[in-house]
Amino acid sequence: MLASMGVSEQTPYVIISYVVTLGGIAVFAWRMLARARKIAPQVSEEDRPWT
């Protein structure tokens, strides 16, 4: 049925790969930002270049 619509048999695997990859990157970025926010108050004022 999908082949008659021009969809390859590998399409579900490609979609799953993109979801897993982008989801992993999103989780990594979220965890890194959460950790940075948690430890930021421990940095002295003169060592904070972002303020």
Gaussian input, Z-matrix of N, CA and C with variables (Angstrom, degrees):
# hf/3-21g

backbone

0 1
 N
 C     1     B1
 C     2     B2     1     A1
 N     3     B3     2     A2     1     D1
 C     4     B4     3     A3     2     D2
 C     5     B5     4     A4     3     D3
 N     6     B6     5     A5     4     D4
 C     7     B7     6     A6     5     D5
 C     8     B8     7     A7     6     D6
 N     9     B9     8     A8     7     D7
 C    10    B10     9     A9     8     D8
 C    11    B11    10    A10     9     D9
 N    12    B12    11    A11    10    D10
 C    13    B13    12    A12    11    D11
 C    14    B14    13    A13    12    D12
 N    15    B15    14    A14    13    D13
 C    16    B16    15    A15    14    D14
 C    17    B17    16    A16    15    D15
 N    18    B18    17    A17    16    D16
 C    19    B19    18    A18    17    D17
 C    20    B20    19    A19    18    D18
 N    21    B21    20    A20    19    D19
 C    22    B22    21    A21    20    D20
 C    23    B23    22    A22    21    D21
 N    24    B24    23    A23    22    D22
 C    25    B25    24    A24    23    D23
 C    26    B26    25    A25    24    D24
 N    27    B27    26    A26    25    D25
 C    28    B28    27    A27    26    D26
 C    29    B29    28    A28    27    D27
 N    30    B30    29    A29    28    D28
 C    31    B31    30    A30    29    D29
 C    32    B32    31    A31    30    D30
 N    33    B33    32    A32    31    D31
 C    34    B34    33    A33    32    D32
 C    35    B35    34    A34    33    D33
 N    36    B36    35    A35    34    D34
 C    37    B37    36    A36    35    D35
 C    38    B38    37    A37    36    D36
 N    39    B39    38    A38    37    D37
 C    40    B40    39    A39    38    D38
 C    41    B41    40    A40    39    D39
 N    42    B42    41    A41    40    D40
 C    43    B43    42    A42    41    D41
 C    44    B44    43    A43    42    D42
 N    45    B45    44    A44    43    D43
 C    46    B46    45    A45    44    D44
 C    47    B47    46    A46    45    D45
 N    48    B48    47    A47    46    D46
 C    49    B49    48    A48    47    D47
 C    50    B50    49    A49    48    D48
 N    51    B51    50    A50    49    D49
 C    52    B52    51    A51    50    D50
 C    53    B53    52    A52    51    D51
 N    54    B54    53    A53    52    D52
 C    55    B55    54    A54    53    D53
 C    56    B56    55    A55    54    D54
 N    57    B57    56    A56    55    D55
 C    58    B58    57    A57    56    D56
 C    59    B59    58    A58    57    D57
 N    60    B60    59    A59    58    D58
 C    61    B61    60    A60    59    D59
 C    62    B62    61    A61    60    D60
 N    63    B63    62    A62    61    D61
 C    64    B64    63    A63    62    D62
 C    65    B65    64    A64    63    D63
 N    66    B66    65    A65    64    D64
 C    67    B67    66    A66    65    D65
 C    68    B68    67    A67    66    D66
 N    69    B69    68    A68    67    D67
 C    70    B70    69    A69    68    D68
 C    71    B71    70    A70    69    D69
 N    72    B72    71    A71    70    D70
 C    73    B73    72    A72    71    D71
 C    74    B74    73    A73    72    D72
 N    75    B75    74    A74    73    D73
 C    76    B76    75    A75    74    D74
 C    77    B77    76    A76    75    D75
 N    78    B78    77    A77    76    D76
 C    79    B79    78    A78    77    D77
 C    80    B80    79    A79    78    D78
 N    81    B81    80    A80    79    D79
 C    82    B82    81    A81    80    D80
 C    83    B83    82    A82    81    D81
 N    84    B84    83    A83    82    D82
 C    85    B85    84    A84    83    D83
 C    86    B86    85    A85    84    D84
 N    87    B87    86    A86    85    D85
 C    88    B88    87    A87    86    D86
 C    89    B89    88    A88    87    D87
 N    90    B90    89    A89    88    D88
 C    91    B91    90    A90    89    D89
 C    92    B92    91    A91    90    D90
 N    93    B93    92    A92    91    D91
 C    94    B94    93    A93    92    D92
 C    95    B95    94    A94    93    D93
 N    96    B96    95    A95    94    D94
 C    97    B97    96    A96    95    D95
 C    98    B98    97    A97    96    D96
 N    99    B99    98    A98    97    D97
 C   100   B100    99    A99    98    D98
 C   101   B101   100   A100    99    D99
 N   102   B102   101   A101   100   D100
 C   103   B103   102   A102   101   D101
 C   104   B104   103   A103   102   D102
 N   105   B105   104   A104   103   D103
 C   106   B106   105   A105   104   D104
 C   107   B107   106   A106   105   D105
 N   108   B108   107   A107   106   D106
 C   109   B109   108   A108   107   D107
 C   110   B110   109   A109   108   D108
 N   111   B111   110   A110   109   D109
 C   112   B112   111   A111   110   D110
 C   113   B113   112   A112   111   D111
 N   114   B114   113   A113   112   D112
 C   115   B115   114   A114   113   D113
 C   116   B116   115   A115   114   D114
 N   117   B117   116   A116   115   D115
 C   118   B118   117   A117   116   D116
 C   119   B119   118   A118   117   D117
 N   120   B120   119   A119   118   D118
 C   121   B121   120   A120   119   D119
 C   122   B122   121   A121   120   D120
 N   123   B123   122   A122   121   D121
 C   124   B124   123   A123   122   D122
 C   125   B125   124   A124   123   D123
 N   126   B126   125   A125   124   D124
 C   127   B127   126   A126   125   D125
 C   128   B128   127   A127   126   D126
 N   129   B129   128   A128   127   D127
 C   130   B130   129   A129   128   D128
 C   131   B131   130   A130   129   D129
 N   132   B132   131   A131   130   D130
 C   133   B133   132   A132   131   D131
 C   134   B134   133   A133   132   D132
 N   135   B135   134   A134   133   D133
 C   136   B136   135   A135   134   D134
 C   137   B137   136   A136   135   D135
 N   138   B138   137   A137   136   D136
 C   139   B139   138   A138   137   D137
 C   140   B140   139   A139   138   D138
 N   141   B141   140   A140   139   D139
 C   142   B142   141   A141   140   D140
 C   143   B143   142   A142   141   D141
 N   144   B144   143   A143   142   D142
 C   145   B145   144   A144   143   D143
 C   146   B146   145   A145   144   D144
 N   147   B147   146   A146   145   D145
 C   148   B148   147   A147   146   D146
 C   149   B149   148   A148   147   D147
 N   150   B150   149   A149   148   D148
 C   151   B151   150   A150   149   D149
 C   152   B152   151   A151   150   D150

   B1=1.4495
   B2=1.5318
   B3=1.3359
   B4=1.4606
   B5=1.5197
   B6=1.3322
   B7=1.4599
   B8=1.5271
   B9=1.3217
   B10=1.4604
   B11=1.5295
   B12=1.3351
   B13=1.4586
   B14=1.5283
   B15=1.3211
   B16=1.4536
   B17=1.5147
   B18=1.3362
   B19=1.4581
   B20=1.5218
   B21=1.3112
   B22=1.4520
   B23=1.5300
   B24=1.3195
   B25=1.4648
   B26=1.5284
   B27=1.3133
   B28=1.4681
   B29=1.5274
   B30=1.3035
   B31=1.4637
   B32=1.5336
   B33=1.3270
   B34=1.4722
   B35=1.5263
   B36=1.3179
   B37=1.4556
   B38=1.5244
   B39=1.3083
   B40=1.4679
   B41=1.5194
   B42=1.3101
   B43=1.4667
   B44=1.5218
   B45=1.3249
   B46=1.4607
   B47=1.5249
   B48=1.3239
   B49=1.4652
   B50=1.5241
   B51=1.3298
   B52=1.4636
   B53=1.5276
   B54=1.3218
   B55=1.4638
   B56=1.5238
   B57=1.3296
   B58=1.4635
   B59=1.5251
   B60=1.3202
   B61=1.4619
   B62=1.5187
   B63=1.3256
   B64=1.4625
   B65=1.5277
   B66=1.3228
   B67=1.4597
   B68=1.5192
   B69=1.3255
   B70=1.4613
   B71=1.5146
   B72=1.3201
   B73=1.4629
   B74=1.5257
   B75=1.3276
   B76=1.4720
   B77=1.5269
   B78=1.3299
   B79=1.4723
   B80=1.5214
   B81=1.3269
   B82=1.4619
   B83=1.5260
   B84=1.3290
   B85=1.4608
   B86=1.5223
   B87=1.3227
   B88=1.4645
   B89=1.5222
   B90=1.3404
   B91=1.4671
   B92=1.5269
   B93=1.3189
   B94=1.4592
   B95=1.5280
   B96=1.3220
   B97=1.4631
   B98=1.5256
   B99=1.3177
   B100=1.4619
   B101=1.5276
   B102=1.3186
   B103=1.4610
   B104=1.5242
   B105=1.3247
   B106=1.4680
   B107=1.5211
   B108=1.3231
   B109=1.4727
   B110=1.5224
   B111=1.3331
   B112=1.4628
   B113=1.5271
   B114=1.3398
   B115=1.4569
   B116=1.5277
   B117=1.3066
   B118=1.4667
   B119=1.5331
   B120=1.3248
   B121=1.4712
   B122=1.5342
   B123=1.3123
   B124=1.4616
   B125=1.5280
   B126=1.3352
   B127=1.4571
   B128=1.5224
   B129=1.3346
   B130=1.4650
   B131=1.5306
   B132=1.3354
   B133=1.4719
   B134=1.5254
   B135=1.3236
   B136=1.4688
   B137=1.5254
   B138=1.3278
   B139=1.4699
   B140=1.5226
   B141=1.3143
   B142=1.4612
   B143=1.5274
   B144=1.3283
   B145=1.4582
   B146=1.5226
   B147=1.3126
   B148=1.4662
   B149=1.5147
   B150=1.3527
   B151=1.4707
   B152=1.5049
   A1=110.61
   A2=117.35
   A3=119.42
   A4=111.76
   A5=116.63
   A6=119.56
   A7=110.92
   A8=116.72
   A9=119.42
   A10=111.75
   A11=116.93
   A12=121.06
   A13=111.27
   A14=117.90
   A15=120.96
   A16=113.39
   A17=117.89
   A18=122.14
   A19=108.20
   A20=116.03
   A21=121.60
   A22=110.28
   A23=115.99
   A24=120.64
   A25=111.14
   A26=117.35
   A27=120.91
   A28=113.39
   A29=117.64
   A30=121.24
   A31=113.04
   A32=120.19
   A33=118.21
   A34=113.01
   A35=117.98
   A36=120.99
   A37=111.43
   A38=116.16
   A39=120.14
   A40=110.03
   A41=116.75
   A42=120.83
   A43=110.62
   A44=117.61
   A45=121.73
   A46=110.21
   A47=117.47
   A48=120.88
   A49=111.22
   A50=116.91
   A51=120.24
   A52=111.03
   A53=117.29
   A54=120.69
   A55=110.59
   A56=117.14
   A57=120.82
   A58=110.52
   A59=117.59
   A60=121.28
   A61=111.44
   A62=116.97
   A63=119.97
   A64=111.34
   A65=116.74
   A66=119.98
   A67=111.45
   A68=116.97
   A69=120.79
   A70=112.03
   A71=117.07
   A72=120.90
   A73=110.19
   A74=116.85
   A75=120.62
   A76=111.19
   A77=117.18
   A78=120.55
   A79=110.19
   A80=116.99
   A81=120.82
   A82=111.10
   A83=117.28
   A84=121.17
   A85=110.86
   A86=117.58
   A87=121.26
   A88=110.95
   A89=116.93
   A90=120.42
   A91=111.16
   A92=117.33
   A93=120.85
   A94=110.28
   A95=117.72
   A96=120.42
   A97=111.78
   A98=117.28
   A99=120.72
   A100=110.31
   A101=116.75
   A102=120.20
   A103=110.80
   A104=117.07
   A105=120.37
   A106=111.10
   A107=116.61
   A108=119.37
   A109=111.32
   A110=116.33
   A111=120.61
   A112=111.49
   A113=117.31
   A114=119.28
   A115=113.45
   A116=119.12
   A117=121.95
   A118=112.87
   A119=119.98
   A120=118.28
   A121=113.36
   A122=118.55
   A123=121.52
   A124=112.29
   A125=117.41
   A126=121.73
   A127=109.04
   A128=115.65
   A129=118.73
   A130=109.73
   A131=114.65
   A132=121.12
   A133=112.43
   A134=118.23
   A135=120.15
   A136=112.78
   A137=117.51
   A138=121.40
   A139=111.96
   A140=118.24
   A141=122.42
   A142=110.33
   A143=117.90
   A144=118.82
   A145=113.24
   A146=117.63
   A147=120.92
   A148=113.09
   A149=117.20
   A150=118.61
   A151=110.97
   D1=-48.49
   D2=-179.82
   D3=-66.63
   D4=-34.85
   D5=-179.80
   D6=-64.74
   D7=-32.47
   D8=178.96
   D9=-70.09
   D10=-20.58
   D11=178.25
   D12=-91.82
   D13=2.25
   D14=179.35
   D15=85.73
   D16=16.89
   D17=179.79
   D18=-99.02
   D19=129.39
   D20=-178.86
   D21=-72.62
   D22=158.95
   D23=177.36
   D24=-69.45
   D25=-22.09
   D26=-178.38
   D27=-85.60
   D28=-8.23
   D29=-176.02
   D30=-54.94
   D31=-46.03
   D32=178.32
   D33=-60.24
   D34=-36.44
   D35=178.94
   D36=-67.98
   D37=-37.44
   D38=177.92
   D39=-66.45
   D40=-44.37
   D41=179.27
   D42=-62.50
   D43=-45.25
   D44=178.41
   D45=-61.49
   D46=-40.86
   D47=178.97
   D48=-62.11
   D49=-43.56
   D50=177.80
   D51=-63.48
   D52=-43.32
   D53=-179.46
   D54=-62.75
   D55=-44.97
   D56=-179.89
   D57=-65.09
   D58=-44.30
   D59=-178.50
   D60=-64.95
   D61=-51.99
   D62=-178.90
   D63=-66.62
   D64=-35.55
   D65=176.51
   D66=-64.87
   D67=-41.28
   D68=177.65
   D69=-63.48
   D70=-41.29
   D71=177.65
   D72=-64.39
   D73=-41.94
   D74=179.78
   D75=-63.83
   D76=-43.06
   D77=178.79
   D78=-64.46
   D79=-42.70
   D80=178.60
   D81=-60.07
   D82=-47.26
   D83=-179.38
   D84=-64.53
   D85=-41.72
   D86=179.43
   D87=-62.32
   D88=-44.69
   D89=179.81
   D90=-65.92
   D91=-40.12
   D92=-179.83
   D93=-64.81
   D94=-43.74
   D95=178.64
   D96=-66.62
   D97=-38.64
   D98=178.48
   D99=-64.01
   D100=-41.74
   D101=178.68
   D102=-67.17
   D103=-40.40
   D104=179.22
   D105=-63.11
   D106=-40.98
   D107=178.24
   D108=-65.93
   D109=-33.04
   D110=-178.86
   D111=-70.59
   D112=-40.00
   D113=-175.44
   D114=-95.06
   D115=-7.82
   D116=-178.90
   D117=-58.56
   D118=-39.23
   D119=179.79
   D120=-64.37
   D121=-17.57
   D122=-179.13
   D123=-79.29
   D124=-13.69
   D125=-178.92
   D126=-83.06
   D127=135.22
   D128=-179.08
   D129=-67.49
   D130=159.25
   D131=-175.69
   D132=-59.81
   D133=-40.27
   D134=-176.66
   D135=-74.82
   D136=-14.62
   D137=178.78
   D138=-97.70
   D139=12.12
   D140=179.99
   D141=-102.60
   D142=92.46
   D143=-179.22
   D144=-73.73
   D145=-13.93
   D146=-176.79
   D147=-87.03
   D148=-1.63
   D149=179.61
   D150=-110.47

